[in-house]
Amino acid sequence: MIRVWRCQEKSPRYCTLALCFPDRAFCCRAVQAVDVYGPPATILAMPADTVEKLRNSIRDVSDFPKPGIVFKDITPVLRDGALFRNAIDLFLERCRTLTLDKIVCIDARGFLFGSAVAYELGVGLILIRKKGKLPYKTESASYTLEYGEAEMEMHIDSVEPGERLVLIDDLLATGGTSASAMTLINKVGGLLVEAQFLIELDFLRGREKLEPTPVISFLRY
């Protein structure tokens, strides 16, 4: 058997794997693709057409929420039922490879994906919200966004000591929000197994703030 990588002409970033059997004179072309630009820890099997449809649906909005910021708008994905399902499935299939107790998601777009994944897996959901939005006693952590400063909070009884958690959010930019989430998880005694994002802006190097936590992202810019 010979493994042959075939990169797509329209999207050379993603290559499919064909398994060729010389003695049988045929190749079985895989229906999965991997992000060959990502480091080994972030290379995942994923449907190539799904990745391209999602990537093409992300809309750039200039000067939002401040001048000089190019905002990655996921609402075109959310309004399309098939694409929204595909985006959730990327998180879901990754989480199925892990041993975890609960999903942690960040206010507010992280709730859209994290809640669906938690529901499907039958595990608990932990909300990390902006200061003043949670009703019970909280732990807090401050951070600097790419366009301002804020403080995040988590209920003190959200996590039992030693519980294995996966963090889900829509975007990894500078990493400030996610790093504050990691701080909160540590404060309440949880174990952050992995951080997952639909989109990552590589040039901002946000994953460095999450080290040594493994980081998975599905669409990288």
C-alpha positions in Angstrom: 0.0 0.0 0.0 1.3 3.5 -0.9 0.0 6.7 0.7 -0.3 9.6 -1.7 -1.0 13.1 -0.7 -3.0 15.2 -3.2 -3.4 18.9 -2.6 -6.4 20.7 -3.9 -5.8 23.2 -6.7 -8.3 25.8 -5.3 -7.0 25.3 -1.7 -3.5 23.9 -1.6 -3.5 24.5 2.2 -5.7 21.4 2.5 -4.5 18.0 1.2 -6.4 14.7 0.9 -4.9 11.3 1.4 -5.2 8.6 -1.2 -4.4 4.9 -0.4 -3.1 3.2 -3.5 -2.8 -0.6 -3.9 -0.3 -1.4 -6.7 -1.4 -5.1 -6.8 -5.0 -4.1 -7.3 -4.4 -1.2 -9.7 -6.6 1.3 -8.0 -6.5 4.1 -5.4 -9.0 4.6 -2.7 -9.2 8.4 -2.3 -9.9 9.6 1.2 -12.8 12.0 1.8 -10.9 13.8 4.6 -8.4 16.6 4.5 -5.8 18.0 6.9 -4.5 21.5 7.4 -0.9 21.0 6.3 0.1 24.5 7.4 -0.7 23.9 11.0 1.9 22.5 13.5 1.5 18.8 14.3 -0.5 19.4 17.4 -3.2 21.1 15.4 -3.5 19.0 12.3 -6.9 17.4 12.3 -8.8 15.2 9.9 -11.7 17.3 8.5 -13.9 17.2 5.4 -12.2 19.4 2.8 -15.3 20.9 1.3 -16.6 21.7 4.8 -13.5 23.7 5.7 -13.6 25.6 2.4 -17.3 26.5 2.7 -16.8 27.7 6.3 -13.7 29.7 5.3 -15.4 31.3 2.4 -18.4 32.3 4.6 -16.4 34.2 7.2 -16.8 37.9 6.5 -14.2 40.6 7.1 -15.6 43.8 8.5 -13.2 46.7 8.6 -12.9 49.2 11.4 -15.1 47.2 13.8 -15.4 47.6 16.7 -12.7 50.2 16.5 -10.8 51.9 13.6 -8.0 49.7 12.4 -9.6 46.4 13.5 -10.6 43.9 10.9 -13.4 41.9 12.5 -14.0 38.2 11.5 -17.8 38.0 11.3 -19.3 34.5 11.8 -22.9 35.5 11.3 -23.0 34.2 7.7 -22.1 30.8 9.1 -24.8 31.1 11.8 -27.6 32.0 9.4 -26.9 29.0 7.2 -28.2 25.8 8.9 -25.8 23.4 7.2 -22.7 25.6 7.8 -23.7 26.1 11.5 -24.1 22.4 11.9 -20.7 21.8 10.2 -19.0 24.3 12.5 -20.4 22.6 15.6 -19.5 19.2 14.2 -15.8 20.2 14.0 -15.8 20.9 17.7 -17.9 17.9 18.5 -15.7 15.3 16.6 -12.6 16.7 18.3 -14.1 16.5 21.7 -15.2 12.9 21.1 -11.4 12.0 21.0 -10.9 13.4 24.5 -11.7 12.4 28.0 -13.6 15.3 29.5 -16.1 16.2 32.2 -17.4 19.6 31.1 -17.3 22.2 28.4 -16.3 25.8 29.3 -17.3 28.5 26.9 -16.7 32.3 26.8 -19.3 35.1 26.6 -20.9 35.4 24.2 -20.2 33.7 20.8 -18.5 30.7 22.5 -21.9 29.9 24.0 -23.3 29.2 20.5 -20.8 26.3 19.9 -20.1 25.2 23.4 -23.7 24.6 24.5 -24.4 22.5 21.4 -21.3 20.3 22.0 -22.1 19.9 25.7 -25.7 18.9 24.9 -24.6 16.3 22.3 -21.9 14.8 24.6 -24.2 14.9 27.7 -21.7 16.8 29.8 -22.0 20.0 31.9 -21.6 23.5 30.5 -19.7 26.2 32.3 -20.2 29.9 31.4 -17.5 32.5 31.6 -19.1 35.9 31.4 -18.2 39.6 31.5 -18.1 41.1 35.0 -21.5 41.6 36.6 -23.4 39.2 34.5 -23.4 36.1 36.8 -25.7 36.1 39.8 -23.8 33.9 42.3 -20.4 34.2 43.9 -17.6 34.4 41.4 -13.9 34.2 40.7 -12.6 37.0 38.4 -9.7 37.6 36.1 -8.8 40.7 34.1 -7.4 40.8 30.6 -6.5 43.1 27.7 -8.4 42.6 24.4 -7.0 43.6 21.0 -9.3 46.6 21.3 -9.7 47.3 25.0 -9.7 45.9 28.6 -12.3 43.8 30.4 -12.8 41.4 33.3 -14.3 37.9 33.1 -16.0 35.9 35.9 -16.9 32.3 36.7 -19.2 30.9 39.4 -17.1 29.5 42.2 -19.1 26.2 42.3 -18.8 25.6 38.5 -16.0 23.0 38.7 -15.2 20.2 41.1 -11.4 19.9 41.8 -9.7 17.7 39.2 -12.5 17.9 36.6 -11.3 17.7 33.0 -12.4 20.7 30.9 -12.3 21.7 27.3 -12.5 25.4 26.4 -14.5 26.4 23.3 -14.7 29.8 21.7 -15.3 31.2 18.2 -12.0 33.1 17.9 -8.4 33.2 19.2 -6.8 36.6 18.6 -4.4 38.0 21.1 -5.3 35.3 23.6 -6.3 37.7 26.4 -9.8 36.4 26.8 -8.8 32.8 26.7 -5.9 33.3 29.1 -8.3 34.8 31.6 -10.5 31.8 31.2 -7.5 29.5 31.8 -6.7 31.6 35.0 -10.3 31.1 36.2 -10.2 27.4 35.6 -7.0 27.1 37.6 -8.5 29.1 40.4 -11.4 26.8 40.9 -9.3 23.6 40.6 -10.2 22.4 37.1 -7.8 20.8 34.6 -7.9 22.5 31.1 -7.3 19.6 28.7 -7.6 21.6 25.5 -8.6 24.9 24.1 -10.6 24.9 20.8 -11.4 27.7 18.4 -13.3 28.0 15.1 -10.9 30.7 14.0 -7.4 31.7 14.9 -5.5 34.8 13.8 -1.9 33.4 13.7 -0.2 36.7 13.4 -1.4 37.8 16.8 0.3 34.7 18.4 -2.5 34.3 21.0 -1.8 30.6 21.6 1.5 31.5 23.3 -0.6 32.9 26.2 -2.3 29.5 26.6 0.9 27.4 26.9 1.2 24.6 27.9 -2.4 23.9 27.1 -2.9 22.2 23.7 -4.7 24.6 21.2 -6.8 23.4 18.3 -8.2 25.8 15.6 -10.1 24.9 12.5 -9.7 28.0 10.3 -6.4 29.8 10.6 -5.6 33.2 9.1 
